[in-house]
């Protein structure tokens, strides 16, 4: 494998493709890609997956983090605002490269356009969507 993505329990590239394309995990990766900043909060991921329990969303995000495909990033303490999220999730550089190498990013622009058409977002969802995000440049 040409990337440094940590594989679950030593999986090879084919096994990692299978791992990331599991229905819930692939939906979460799609949610990250379609988010306007590609940095959704856990709440946003939960709201975008109403048929999945919050615990299941959290568990699968953690599995993606453990595999090195996704990382959690936080706002600096002095930029955090009460009532707004401060922890967000994005693809790692290695995760993005792995997905690209395996043609799993082809729908990225379409996903973003679909996200823009969601019109029944709650006020909380809109507030969270517009919350400050960490600088995308590390």
C-alpha positions as CSV (number, residue, x, y, z in Angstrom):
1,X,0.0,0.0,0.0
2,X,1.4,3.4,-0.9
3,X,-0.1,5.3,2.0
4,X,0.6,5.4,5.7
5,X,-3.0,4.7,6.7
6,X,-3.1,2.6,9.8
7,X,-5.0,-0.6,8.9
8,X,-7.4,-2.2,11.3
9,X,-5.5,-5.2,12.8
10,X,-2.9,-5.2,10.1
11,X,-5.4,-5.3,7.2
12,X,-4.1,-5.1,3.6
13,X,-5.3,-2.4,1.1
14,X,-8.2,-4.6,-0.1
15,X,-9.3,-5.2,3.5
16,X,-9.1,-1.5,4.2
17,X,-11.2,-0.7,1.2
18,X,-13.8,-3.1,2.5
19,X,-13.5,-1.5,6.0
20,X,-14.1,2.0,4.8
21,X,-16.9,1.1,2.4
22,X,-18.9,-0.6,5.2
23,X,-22.3,1.2,5.0
24,X,-22.1,3.4,8.1
25,X,-18.4,4.2,7.8
26,X,-18.8,5.1,4.1
27,X,-21.8,7.3,4.9
28,X,-19.7,9.1,7.6
29,X,-16.8,9.6,5.1
30,X,-19.3,11.0,2.6
31,X,-20.7,13.3,5.3
32,X,-17.2,14.6,6.0
33,X,-16.6,15.1,2.3
34,X,-19.9,16.9,1.7
35,X,-19.7,19.2,4.6
36,X,-19.0,22.9,3.5
37,X,-15.7,22.9,5.5
38,X,-15.1,19.2,5.4
39,X,-15.0,19.5,9.2
40,X,-18.3,18.4,10.7
41,X,-18.9,18.1,14.4
42,X,-20.2,14.8,16.0
43,X,-23.7,16.4,16.3
44,X,-23.7,17.2,12.5
45,X,-22.6,13.6,11.7
46,X,-25.4,12.3,14.0
47,X,-28.0,14.5,12.4
48,X,-27.0,13.4,8.9
49,X,-27.5,9.8,9.9
50,X,-30.9,9.7,11.6
51,X,-31.3,6.0,11.1
52,X,-28.1,5.2,13.1
53,X,-27.9,5.6,16.9
54,X,-25.6,8.3,18.3
55,X,-23.5,5.6,19.9
56,X,-23.1,3.8,16.6
57,X,-22.0,7.0,14.8
58,X,-19.4,7.6,17.5
59,X,-18.2,4.0,17.4
60,X,-17.7,4.1,13.6
61,X,-16.0,7.6,13.7
62,X,-13.6,6.2,16.3
63,X,-12.9,3.1,14.1
64,X,-12.1,5.5,11.2
65,X,-9.8,7.5,13.5
66,X,-8.1,4.3,14.7
67,X,-7.5,3.2,11.1
68,X,-5.8,6.6,10.3
69,X,-8.5,7.7,7.8
70,X,-10.1,10.4,9.9
71,X,-8.7,12.6,12.6
72,X,-10.3,14.8,15.3
73,X,-9.3,18.4,15.4
74,X,-10.2,20.9,18.1
75,X,-10.6,24.7,18.3
76,X,-8.0,26.3,20.5
77,X,-9.6,26.9,24.0
78,X,-9.6,30.7,23.5
79,X,-11.7,30.3,20.3
80,X,-14.3,28.0,21.8
81,X,-17.8,29.5,22.3
82,X,-20.4,28.2,24.8
83,X,-23.2,26.3,23.1
84,X,-21.1,25.6,19.9
85,X,-19.0,22.6,19.0
86,X,-15.3,22.8,19.4
87,X,-14.3,19.3,18.2
88,X,-14.5,18.4,14.5
89,X,-13.6,15.5,12.2
90,X,-11.8,15.5,8.9
91,X,-10.0,13.1,6.6
92,X,-6.3,12.7,7.3
93,X,-4.0,13.5,4.4
94,X,-3.2,9.7,4.3
95,X,-6.9,8.9,4.4
96,X,-7.7,11.3,1.5
97,X,-4.8,9.8,-0.5
98,X,-6.0,6.3,0.2
99,X,-9.5,7.1,-0.8
100,X,-8.3,8.8,-4.0
101,X,-5.9,6.0,-4.9
102,X,-8.9,3.6,-4.7
103,X,-11.3,5.9,-6.7
104,X,-13.5,6.5,-3.6
105,X,-13.4,10.4,-4.0
106,X,-15.0,10.6,-7.4
107,X,-18.4,11.8,-6.1
108,X,-16.9,14.5,-3.8
109,X,-18.3,17.5,-5.7
110,X,-21.7,15.8,-6.2
111,X,-21.9,15.1,-2.4
112,X,-21.2,18.8,-1.7
113,X,-23.9,19.9,-4.1
114,X,-26.4,17.5,-2.5
115,X,-25.5,18.8,0.9
116,X,-26.2,22.4,-0.2
117,X,-29.8,21.4,-1.2
118,X,-30.7,20.1,2.3
119,X,-33.4,22.6,3.3
120,X,-35.0,21.1,6.4
121,X,-32.0,21.6,8.8
122,X,-32.8,22.5,12.4
123,X,-31.8,25.8,13.8
124,X,-29.2,24.0,15.9
125,X,-27.8,22.2,12.9
126,X,-27.4,25.6,11.0
127,X,-25.8,27.1,14.1
128,X,-23.4,24.2,14.4
129,X,-22.7,24.3,10.6
130,X,-21.7,28.0,10.9
131,X,-19.6,27.6,14.1
132,X,-15.9,28.5,13.9
133,X,-13.7,25.7,12.7
134,X,-10.0,25.1,13.3
135,X,-7.7,26.4,10.6
136,X,-7.6,23.8,7.9
137,X,-3.8,24.3,7.5
138,X,-1.9,22.4,10.2
